[in-house]
Amino acid sequence: MPLLTRPLPLLVCLPLWGALLLSGGCKHSETGSNTSSSATAQEPITQIDPATAGSIEGTVHLAGKAPERIEIDMAQDPACAMSPYGKNLTEGIVSQDGKLANVYIYVKDGLGNKVYAAPSAPAVLDQKGCRYVPHVLAAMVGQPIEFRNSDPTMHNVHMQPTVVGNQQFDISQPPNGGTTQHTFAKPELMLPVRCNNHPWMEAFLNIAPNPFFAVSGEDGHFAIHGLPPGTYTLVAVQEQLGPQQSSVTVTTHGTATADFSFQAK
């Protein structure tokens, strides 16, 4: 993506499948200006009941040959090129032994009008080795998201939400700088996070309306715990391969299995 010629507020555009969830140096934006609670006075908070709760676990597979990950040329910034974290490889498809990492899985339907409190502990997106870590981050509406710069070079965190109610965000962070926190008022799916100073840097942020979500690991595995018994629509989204969904029934103290398989292009 070309560098922007003027400051823009936070992260970049949303992929088309965002509707599933709903239905260098820039100026600092207002930190935490988009704080929101997921509940109102008329909507009581639902507590997770461990006496009845169950889980969903599964594995995300990639059918076919995974594209080769390409080393990124970071020579434009010596601090990046000399990073102690090693090579920086493309992350659009990360697959090993047929398992697919960085897939966002969330409960789309089945909870009715239940409202859950957002965690007070922040979800953290770090900048290490001139890349965002993790590549796919998930948080809840109203949960703090903490952006860190652990590199010896200036970075920029730039997001441009498309959901009405989520404010744009664009900050610069000094080398080995402090942290900045921000919250989102509305659910949003696969929101790109980019750095205007280093155009190869990209992550994807997901904001869920409930606490039942996960991101698949390097082994493709994911787990979602604390679900009340019921039947749910579970959606898995990969940044290049799009969404898939399945119906899953959770029983008291049971662990339902939900596997997904994406076809390599």
RACORUR-V980570 format. One record per backbone hydrogen bond with DSSP energy under -1.0 kcal/mol. NH is the residue of the N-H (numbers start at 1). CO is the residue of the C=O. If there is no record, write none. Layout:
# RACORUR-V980570
nh->NH co->CO
nh->NH co->CO
This chain:
# RACORUR-V980570
nh->11 co->159
nh->12 co->192
nh->18 co->15
nh->19 co->16
nh->20 co->17
nh->21 co->18
nh->22 co->18
nh->23 co->19
nh->33 co->30
nh->35 co->32
nh->43 co->40
nh->46 co->115
nh->52 co->49
nh->53 co->49
nh->54 co->227
nh->55 co->254
nh->56 co->224
nh->57 co->256
nh->58 co->222
nh->60 co->220
nh->61 co->260
nh->62 co->98
nh->63 co->262
nh->72 co->88
nh->77 co->74
nh->80 co->77
nh->81 co->77
nh->82 co->78
nh->83 co->80
nh->86 co->83
nh->90 co->70
nh->96 co->99
nh->99 co->96
nh->100 co->60
nh->101 co->94
nh->102 co->216
nh->104 co->237
nh->105 co->214
nh->106 co->235
nh->107 co->212
nh->108 co->233
nh->109 co->233
nh->114 co->111
nh->123 co->144
nh->125 co->146
nh->126 co->133
nh->128 co->131
nh->133 co->126
nh->137 co->204
nh->139 co->206
nh->141 co->208
nh->142 co->184
nh->143 co->140
nh->145 co->182
nh->146 co->123
nh->147 co->180
nh->148 co->125
nh->150 co->127
nh->155 co->173
nh->157 co->171
nh->158 co->194
nh->159 co->169
nh->166 co->163
nh->169 co->159
nh->171 co->157
nh->173 co->155
nh->176 co->151
nh->177 co->174
nh->180 co->147
nh->182 co->145
nh->188 co->207
nh->191 co->205
nh->193 co->203
nh->194 co->158
nh->201 co->198
nh->203 co->193
nh->204 co->135
nh->205 co->191
nh->206 co->137
nh->207 co->188
nh->208 co->139
nh->213 co->211
nh->214 co->105
nh->216 co->103
nh->217 co->221
nh->220 co->217
nh->222 co->58
nh->224 co->56
nh->227 co->54
nh->230 co->250
nh->232 co->248
nh->233 co->109
nh->234 co->246
nh->235 co->106
nh->236 co->244
nh->237 co->104
nh->238 co->242
nh->242 co->238
nh->244 co->236
nh->246 co->234
nh->248 co->232
nh->250 co->230
nh->253 co->53
nh->254 co->251
nh->256 co->55
nh->258 co->57
nh->260 co->59
nh->262 co->61
nh->264 co->63
